[in-house]
Amino acid sequence: KEDGRWEKLGEKHMKCSACDDLDEKLQDFVDGEVDEISRQRLILHLNVCEEFRSKMEQYQTIKMAASSLKNDLPYDS
């Protein structure tokens, strides 16, 4: 787009400037730790930005993998 919200990153990748604004809250969103206003903004952006959705899915995958590792760790009795 030419409205300043997108910047070209190579020939195939576009990056939305809104991603930069919301990126710092994405991990908290995945963890369920954002306020309602931030949650709504993130959901709206996730609905329109494929790259942001992809990043969220990566965070979710990492979180699930880390959760499964907790069950595999030995513990002291």
Disulfide bonds with the S-S distance in Angstrom:
none
